[in-house]
Amino acid sequence: MNTDAPEKDNAFWAYKSTLEQRYQIILDRATPHTKERWAFTAVAVLIYFIRVVFAQGWYIVTYALGIYLLNLFLAFLQPKFDPSLEMDMEADAVEEGGPVLPTRSDDEFRPFVRRLPEFKFWHSATRSIVIAFFCTLFRVFDIPVFWPILLVYFCILFTLTMKRQIKHMIKYRYIPFNIGKKSYNGGNKNFN
């Protein structure tokens, strides 16, 4: 009977657990450093694009990366609770004849809660860039395509998608950024 196999298996899982813990510690330490995290991601994107331009390949990988990053960005811009769905539910309640309680007021403070928080957006974007760069190391992912068509298609897709998202933001009056919003903390920094 071979008893070495379970020990090797346990050693593998212990090593995997140790690596996951170290990775989580790095993420925990990076969490408060927003500007530095995004600077790292910008450098990673720059290195990736330099690799793709000089190697003149992996356009399908780059297109897939662009679509994925666009999807992440849209989730970052959208509210967690879609106002269009809330309005539809209110309209259904009115049609059913049930009593309708007021759900909002102009004076009511409603914070913007993102569908995809900033840290998860950064983490997923950075991880996808690293994976895409890893894919450029293998010729199997270098599928020959006419890249200008992919670029034009991505630009059209980006324009139409962002136009729809901006219309949605205007229609339901939400701003996913703090630019131009009133700040009520005043000069009182001490909250004791």
Disulfide bonds with the S-S distance in Angstrom:
none
